[in-house]
Amino acid sequence: MIELSPTAARPAPSEAELARARRDFFLRGRPPSVSLGRQVLGSWTRCVQRGLVAERACPVEPLTAAALTEARERAELLRRLAEPELEFLAETLADTASQVILANAYGLILETRGDTRAMDRATRVALLPGVSWAEAAMGTNAIGTALTDNELTEIWGSEHFHDQHHRLCCTAVPILDHAGRPVGLLDVSGDARLPRGYARSIVMRAAREIEHRWLLNAPEQLARLRFHPARACVGAYQEGVLLLDEDRIVGANRSALQWLDTDWSLVGRRVDEVFDHAEVSAERLRTHGGRQLFGQLQAPRRVQIDPPAPAEESSLWLGEAQRSALARLRRAIDAGLATVLLGETGCGKEALARRAHALSARASGPFVAINCAALPETLIEAELFGYVEGAFTGARRRGSPGRIAEADGGILFLDEIGDMPLPLQSRLLRVLQEHRVEPLGGGAPRTVDCVVLCATHCDLDAMVAEGRFRADLLYRLQEHRVELPPWRSLPEAQRRDALALLWRQSGGPARGMVLSAAALECLLAHPWPGNFRQCAAALRALAALADDGAKIGPADLPAELRPAPAPPRVSLDELGRGAIVAALARHGGKVAPAATELGIHRATLYRQMRRLGIAAREPGATAQAVRKGNAGA
């Protein structure tokens, strides 16, 4: 069974007890005489096995801005669903001077909120977005250890593996998807002198809220069964939710496991294995264990396969070079040529592919897109090639044709093709060669007529050289090749047109908002490492946060988009004084070599020193030389 409500925090060992435990474990190599708890001791053991040294500082190496932007884009859904809880936690815990952190499933910090002024500089840097707190990198810590153990984790003071983290206390809770896998993590970090357990309940509740939104954000072709022992709680965050694909449970949340007194093995079971009757549309439900629940069933909706993008969007890329690329891509599709689209993240690869599809002879056929990086390796094969009934645990009753078969007569768009596992690359190559797809679990092969377009930001040639991508597959996929330029290399006129279009699409003008000329220039000057996608997201945020009818100026932009402050104005006398003082300092106060360096006569230098109030420090005849210089004036 899953325990949903946070249990009481375990008694905190004193500093002296922790010091004794560390001596026992790290110096004497024996189990601590003090009870540290299963998580701390288990993590210490793993860290030692990895070769980490407690006294040695672990380096803090944040991602580059471009890499962080890409990581944030990959976790866009998580960030959007977690935003309300980040703000709520930061406001609620404001008096504790704590930092609220959202990390991805690998322990990389994506977003932070809160006040870190009470922390030392090294700790503030370590808690910046772009820093990884994976246990293998940072030793025992709440973020990395919670993801390793997949459960709520508290690490206080000297329980951290590395000495440099002993001033911190951290409470972390993994955010789980519909199958119990971590998709991210919430953490609250503060001063180790705070009482243990101060953030435990509130962080757990916030994580449940995010998980609830995540589950309800699932594809609409899945039914949702929502239930709770109390009728008034159906629809609240405490409700249990099951995702149903016909009569099969394909997803759940922690509350569902609690009310059904089970664990994540529930996912994949049939509905009639859980409830007394297979038809669960009634308001009242009864489990096989006799528990009475109030329920509500939301029927699935039929969803069309990826409709074409509006034609207006194509103008973002239609400079002269892009028009030519679009025309060639359309001809390649009509000729049945597989094409690789290369370009940085967010530069419009999929949008260009959709536009070319809409203009091609295959426009009436489907455009089926699949992100190879977004699916676990265990699911991508079934998603691409389909499966028959009973092919694996959780398979649909009548199987699935697979995304390749769904693309028959149209386009199969494989995004992030560089992330496709090697074993699947050979299967994809066979489909391209034979134009047939065989589902998992047997079944008759199916003939498929589709054009394959692939997109990646990776150097596929380099991956081939390193053995990470099949050369024969690359030759098959790269019958035609399109390279898209990044935002920063586009002509200014094209960037202005793109900004104008993205601003209209943000909804700001529809609410009477106006971008000032100065704000527009700031947006144009920004390099946008995330290209069109990053720019569009920033403009949507501006429109969402501004009042109706607002005029948005540079001061309303996020700090990273505002122009750098102008350097202070310096007079000629200040510049001259600085040059003279620096030259004298380099020559130990000796005027003659300083004058030679400055390219002026010694007497001229004395005159300038007197005018600017610079005291002569040369021993001996310095004062006399100054008087002679003055007389010469």
LUMSEVEX-585040 format. One record per residue (C-alpha): x, y, z; residue in one letter. Coordinates in pm, whole numbers, padded with zeros to 5 digits, always signed. Each point is the difference from the previous one (the first is absolute). Example, Ala and Ser with C-alpha at 12.3 -4.5 7.8 and 13.67 -1.06 7.14 Angstrom:
2
+01230-00450+00780A
+00137+00344-00066S
***
This chain:
633
+00000+00000+00000M
+00109+00358-00065I
+00012+00218+00310E
-00122+00340-00117L
-00006+00213+00310S
+00348+00088+00118P
+00098-00190+00309T
+00148+00173+00300A
+00356+00118-00046A
+00251-00233+00161R
+00177+00131+00312P
+00293+00221-00093A
+00341-00119+00122P
+00199+00268+00180S
+00310+00156-00152E
+00214-00205+00235A
-00176-00321-00103E
+00042+00084-00367L
+00369+00075+00053A
+00041-00338+00172R
-00189-00173-00282A
+00226+00160-00261R
+00313-00109+00190R
-00133-00354+00023D
-00089-00020-00368F
+00267+00205-00177F
+00304-00045+00225L
-00052-00341+00159R
-00193-00160-00287G
-00271-00148+00221R
-00377+00054+00030P
-00088+00313+00201P
-00093-00054+00362S
-00271+00265-00044V
-00321-00074-00193S
+00012+00211-00317L
-00289-00154-00185G
-00004-00230-00300R
+00026+00274-00264Q
+00303+00183+00142V
+00201-00313+00072L
-00090-00151-00337G
+00103+00316-00181S
+00331+00030+00192W
+00077-00357-00100T
-00075+00065-00368R
+00215+00314+00001C
+00300-00184+00146V
-00045-00277-00256Q
+00008+00266-00274R
+00335+00125+00131G
-00127+00331+00139L
+00201+00158+00283V
-00193+00190+00268A
+00276+00255+00068E
+00057+00075-00369R
-00215+00282-00137A
-00214-00104-00294C
+00022+00244-00294P
-00305+00208-00089V
-00027+00012-00378E
-00323+00166-00122P
-00120-00065-00354L
+00056+00264-00264T
-00294+00229-00069A
-00078-00183-00324A
+00012-00344+00165A
-00221+00121+00288L
-00251+00141-00248T
-00013-00335-00175E
-00045-00188+00329A
-00282+00235+00099R
-00170-00047-00337E
+00013-00378+00041R
-00176+00044+00336A
-00246+00265-00121E
-00309-00193+00114L
+00149-00065+00345L
+00095+00367+00040R
-00345+00119-00104R
-00183-00236+00235L
+00235+00076+00291A
-00001+00381-00030E
-00298+00062+00237P
+00153-00223+00267E
+00342+00166-00024L
-00161+00338+00063E
-00218-00140+00281F
+00296-00162+00178L
+00218+00309-00034A
-00272+00221+00148E
-00090-00243+00280T
+00362-00060+00104L
+00117+00360-00041A
+00068+00042+00373D
+00242-00295+00000T
+00238+00148-00264A
-00025-00327-00194S
+00061-00073-00366Q
-00274-00184-00194V
+00141-00214-00281I
-00145-00184-00298L
+00237-00262-00145A
-00038-00240-00289N
+00005-00379+00031A
+00381-00001-00005Y
+00047+00252+00283G
+00073+00303-00220L
-00137+00323+00150I
-00244+00161-00246L
-00170+00273+00204E
+00045+00163+00340T
-00206+00233+00217R
+00061+00158+00339G
+00258+00202+00189D
+00359-00124+00020T
+00157+00306+00162R
+00053-00191+00323A
+00214-00259-00181M
+00370+00037-00071D
+00109+00074-00356R
+00119-00354-00075A
-00337-00144+00101T
-00189+00259-00205R
+00205-00092-00307V
-00054-00372+00060A
-00379+00053+00007L
-00018+00188-00330L
-00196-00136-00297P
+00222-00217-00217G
+00182-00171+00290V
-00042-00377+00036S
-00060-00144+00348W
+00004-00362-00112A
+00129-00219+00282E
+00288-00126-00214A
+00125+00359-00040A
-00089+00169+00331M
-00002-00289+00245G
-00278-00048+00252T
-00256+00280-00042N
-00378+00013+00001A
-00040+00056-00376I
+00230-00276-00122G
-00086-00247+00275T
-00377+00051-00038A
+00029-00078-00372L
+00216-00305+00071T
-00243-00137+00260D
-00312+00141-00171N
-00145+00124+00329E
-00020+00306+00221L
+00344+00074+00146T
+00127+00237+00270E
+00373+00065+00037I
+00108+00227+00285W
+00340+00159+00061G
+00276-00256+00047S
-00215-00276-00149E
+00119+00138-00336H
+00292-00205-00131F
+00228+00293-00086H
+00122+00234+00272D
-00074+00306-00216Q
-00377-00063+00024H
-00027-00027+00379H
-00164+00342+00035R
-00298-00113-00208L
-00321-00180+00080C
-00209-00136-00287C
-00340-00163-00043T
-00071-00156-00340A
-00294-00190-00152V
+00007-00168-00344P
-00282+00096-00239I
-00135-00322-00151L
-00171-00062-00332D
-00300-00225-00064H
+00213-00317+00039A
+00190+00102+00314G
+00317+00112-00183R
+00165+00326+00112P
-00038+00282-00254V
+00141+00267+00227G
+00044+00103+00362L
-00098+00272+00246L
+00252+00106+00264D
+00015+00255+00280V
+00351+00087+00122S
+00091+00224+00290G
+00228+00052+00297D
+00080-00320+00193A
-00105+00172+00323R
-00365-00012-00111L
-00206-00269+00179P
-00010-00337-00172R
-00329-00061-00176G
-00097+00367-00038Y
-00070-00038-00374A
-00094-00367-00014R
-00380+00015-00020S
-00023+00307-00224I
+00250-00135-00255V
-00179-00334-00013M
-00333+00171-00060R
+00149+00218-00274A
+00144-00307-00174A
-00343-00169+00011R
-00159+00309-00157E
+00249-00011-00289I
-00051-00376-00046E
-00376+00055-00007H
+00036+00258-00279R
+00244-00227-00185W
-00248-00287-00002L
-00291+00218-00115L
+00225+00131-00280N
+00019-00350-00153A
-00122-00054-00359P
-00373+00055-00035E
-00051-00334-00173Q
+00038-00159+00344L
-00295-00019+00240A
+00044+00129+00356R
-00156-00164+00304L
+00007+00241+00296R
-00098-00120+00347F
+00026+00059+00374H
-00165-00140+00315P
-00163+00343+00052A
-00228+00133-00276R
+00112+00361+00063A
+00363-00091-00073C
-00063-00132-00351V
+00160+00267-00216G
+00241+00121+00271A
+00372-00075+00008Y
-00057-00279+00257Q
-00206-00204-00249E
+00125-00320-00153G
+00027+00001-00379V
+00036-00296-00236L
+00073+00033-00372L
-00189-00262-00201L
+00065-00125-00350D
-00323-00189-00060E
-00007-00249+00292D
+00371+00024+00084R
+00152+00223+00270I
+00292+00184-00164V
+00067+00265+00265G
-00069+00101+00360A
+00098+00249+00268N
+00118-00059+00356R
-00346+00074+00141S
-00149-00274-00216A
+00251-00248+00141L
-00085+00111+00353Q
-00379-00030-00038W
+00034-00338-00177L
+00258-00126+00254D
+00247-00107-00269T
+00328+00098-00169D
+00118+00092-00350W
-00061-00356-00124S
-00356+00126-00040L
+00104+00157-00332V
-00058-00255-00276G
-00282-00186+00176R
-00359-00024-00125R
-00269+00209+00165V
-00203-00307+00095D
+00301-00131+00197E
-00039+00299+00235V
-00371+00081+00019F
-00298-00230+00052D
-00144+00080-00343H
+00171+00076-00331A
-00223+00293-00092E
+00123+00281+00221V
-00226+00279-00117S
-00210-00004+00319A
+00050+00266+00265E
+00054-00266+00266R
+00288-00245-00027L
+00089-00304+00205R
+00343-00165+00003T
+00054-00374+00030H
+00116+00075+00354G
-00341+00147+00083G
+00098+00369+00009R
-00277+00243-00102Q
+00105+00295-00217L
-00169+00289-00177F
+00101+00014-00366G
-00024+00204-00316Q
+00091-00131-00346L
+00115+00237-00272Q
-00038-00159-00343A
+00287+00017-00251P
-00007+00236-00295R
+00101-00078-00355R
+00308+00199-00093V
+00105+00074-00358Q
+00359-00077-00096I
+00214+00313-00001D
-00184+00251-00223P
+00211+00222-00225P
+00136+00321+00151A
-00165+00328-00109P
+00159+00136-00316A
+00083+00329+00175E
+00259-00176+00216E
+00213-00073-00306S
+00085+00367-00041S
+00235-00035+00299L
+00250-00188-00215W
-00072+00140-00342L
+00304+00204-00076G
+00142-00058-00346E
+00215-00293+00115A
-00290-00157+00192Q
-00238+00031-00296R
+00251-00188-00211S
+00042-00268+00271A
-00380-00033+00031L
-00040-00042-00375A
+00273-00267-00015R
-00148-00184+00301L
-00345-00003-00163R
+00150-00147-00320R
+00190-00259+00210A
-00325-00107+00168I
-00175-00031-00336D
+00290-00214-00122A
-00019-00223+00309G
+00347+00098+00127L
+00080-00041+00369A
+00136+00327+00139T
+00204+00106+00302V
-00064+00351+00138L
+00293+00135+00199L
-00003+00300+00230G
+00019+00121+00356E
-00287-00063+00236T
-00296+00228-00058G
+00103+00119-00348C
-00313-00131-00174G
+00083-00344-00136K
-00342-00151+00069E
-00184+00315-00115A
+00188-00007-00331L
-00079-00371-00040A
-00371+00062+00066R
-00009+00286-00250R
+00171-00211-00268A
-00248-00281+00067H
-00293+00242-00041A
+00137+00111-00340L
+00088-00349-00122S
-00196-00263-00190A
-00040-00181+00336R
-00187+00290+00162A
-00319-00209+00032S
+00192-00270+00189G
+00089+00007+00371P
+00299+00174+00156F
+00103-00230+00286V
+00265+00144+00233A
+00185-00191+00269I
+00278+00127+00226N
+00262-00274+00036C
+00151+00174+00305A
-00331+00030+00189A
-00081-00373+00012L
+00174-00255+00224P
+00197-00262-00190E
-00247-00265+00121T
-00293+00179-00165L
+00137+00148-00320I
+00007-00335-00183E
-00367-00067+00073A
-00091+00360-00081E
+00173-00011-00340L
-00063-00353-00122F
-00324-00088+00180G
-00087-00324+00178Y
-00256-00278+00010V
-00226-00087+00293E
+00195-00159+00285G
+00341+00110-00132A
+00096+00133+00344F
-00151+00087+00338T
-00239+00292-00042G
-00049-00048-00375A
-00340+00105-00133R
-00257-00273-00055R
+00004+00042-00379R
+00362+00112-00026G
+00123+00316-00172S
+00099+00060-00364P
+00294+00225+00097G
+00090+00349-00113R
+00176-00113-00319I
-00318-00171-00119A
-00205+00309+00095E
+00221+00203-00237A
-00105-00209-00301D
-00061+00234-00293G
+00162+00296+00175G
+00305+00107+00200I
+00177-00167+00293L
+00196+00271+00185F
+00264-00135+00239L
+00122+00279+00226D
+00333-00039+00184E
+00093-00299-00217I
+00347+00006+00157G
-00154-00131+00324D
-00141-00316-00159M
+00154-00312+00165P
+00233-00201-00222L
-00213-00321+00004P
-00298+00193-00138L
+00210+00162-00270Q
+00039-00337-00172S
-00380-00055+00010R
-00064+00345-00145L
+00254-00069-00277L
-00189-00316-00093R
-00329+00193-00021V
+00162+00255-00229L
+00140-00274-00223Q
-00307-00225-00018E
-00282+00254+00057H
-00156-00249+00241R
-00043+00009+00378V
-00030-00302+00230E
-00174+00055+00338P
+00143-00127+00327L
-00123-00340+00110G
-00036-00139-00353G
-00282+00077-00235G
-00008+00053-00374A
+00233+00264-00148P
-00175+00309-00133R
+00103+00191-00312T
+00053+00370+00072V
+00041+00287-00243D
+00138+00302+00183C
+00280+00253-00039V
+00234+00022+00298V
+00124+00341+00115L
+00245+00014+00289C
+00117+00291+00213A
+00298+00033+00231T
+00241+00252+00149H
+00269-00271+00023C
+00294-00053-00233D
-00109-00334-00146L
+00326-00044-00194D
+00194+00027+00327A
-00239-00246+00166M
+00063-00246-00283V
+00376+00038+00050A
-00046-00067+00375E
-00216-00308-00063G
-00315+00156+00149R
-00196+00018-00326F
-00019-00249-00287R
+00171+00120-00317A
-00237-00198-00225D
-00303+00157+00168L
+00145+00350-00040L
+00051-00059-00373Y
-00362-00111-00028R
-00137+00293+00200L
+00219+00264-00161Q
-00112-00030-00360E
-00061+00374+00036H
+00137+00235+00263R
-00124+00338+00124V
+00193+00224+00240E
-00196+00272+00181L
+00183+00311+00127P
-00028+00111+00363P
-00190+00317+00091W
+00313+00206+00058R
+00122-00048-00358S
-00324+00112-00168L
-00020+00344-00166P
-00141+00269+00228E
-00305+00052-00220A
-00093-00367+00033Q
+00049+00008+00376R
-00227+00308+00022R
-00271-00178-00199D
+00033-00308+00220A
-00023+00207+00320L
-00311+00175-00129A
-00167-00330-00083L
+00098-00169+00328L
-00128+00303+00194W
-00338-00027-00177R
-00013-00372+00076Q
+00074+00067+00370S
-00342+00166+00036G
+00143+00330+00122G
-00133+00224-00281P
-00346-00157+00033A
-00005+00132+00358R
+00112+00348-00103G
+00365-00042+00101M
+00273+00188-00186V
+00373-00075-00022L
+00193+00326+00016S
+00267+00066-00260A
+00268-00024+00269A
-00130-00337+00121A
-00011-00125-00359L
+00364+00099-00048E
+00096-00191+00317C
-00176-00309-00132L
+00172+00036-00337L
+00342+00036+00164A
-00039-00317+00209H
+00179-00303-00155P
-00283-00247+00089W
+00205-00320+00033P
-00330-00191+00005G
-00094+00171-00329N
-00366+00044-00099F
-00132-00230+00274R
+00175+00195+00276Q
-00108+00334-00146C
-00362-00114-00030A
+00001-00125+00362A
+00142+00331+00127A
-00266+00201-00186L
-00279-00224+00131R
+00128+00057+00354A
+00011+00378-00057L
-00358+00000-00126A
-00122-00225+00282A
+00152+00214+00277L
-00088+00347-00135A
-00329+00183+00056D
-00247+00056-00282D
+00092+00311-00199G
+00351+00019+00148A
+00289+00160-00188K
+00298-00230+00054I
+00336+00172+00027G
+00354-00124+00070P
-00061+00012+00377A
-00281-00258-00040D
+00228-00253-00167L
+00175-00278+00195P
+00345+00099+00123A
+00182-00208-00263E
-00178+00190-00280L
+00059+00354+00126R
+00284+00207-00144P
+00318+00011+00205A
+00035+00325+00201P
+00216+00262-00169A
+00351+00033+00147P
+00055+00309+00217P
+00120+00306-00192R
+00362+00090+00067V
+00154+00344-00068S
+00330+00052-00185L
+00163+00120+00321D
-00105-00321+00178E
+00142-00208-00282L
+00324+00200+00003G
+00036-00024+00374R
-00053-00376-00011G
+00264-00045-00270A
+00257+00212+00186I
-00056-00170+00337V
+00023-00344-00161A
+00324+00088-00184A
+00158+00139+00316L
-00101-00309+00193A
+00160-00228-00259R
+00329+00192+00027H
+00014+00032+00377G
-00085+00372-00003G
+00282+00092-00240K
-00115+00280-00227V
+00248-00035-00290A
-00084-00359-00100P
-00369+00070+00060A
+00018+00298-00240A
+00181-00216-00257T
-00274-00263+00022E
-00270+00264-00041L
+00184+00155-00299G
+00032+00350+00147I
+00286+00220+00130H
+00082-00028+00368R
-00081+00367+00057A
-00340-00046-00164T
-00069-00291+00233L
+00093+00215+00304Y
-00240+00273-00119R
-00283-00251-00039Q
+00074-00152+00341M
-00022+00342+00164R
-00322+00087-00185R
-00165-00327+00092L
+00124+00001+00359G
+00220-00308-00032I
+00273-00004+00264A
+00352-00075-00122A
+00158-00288+00192R
+00342-00020-00169E
+00278+00034+00260P
+00269+00264-00011G
-00053+00287-00237A
-00369-00070-00068T
-00128+00319+00158A
+00265+00207-00177Q
-00095-00163-00332A
-00362+00084+00060V
+00094+00366+00065R
+00209+00006-00318K
-00289-00149-00192G
-00229+00268+00142N
+00244+00275-00092A
+00012-00130-00355G
-00372+00031-00016A
***
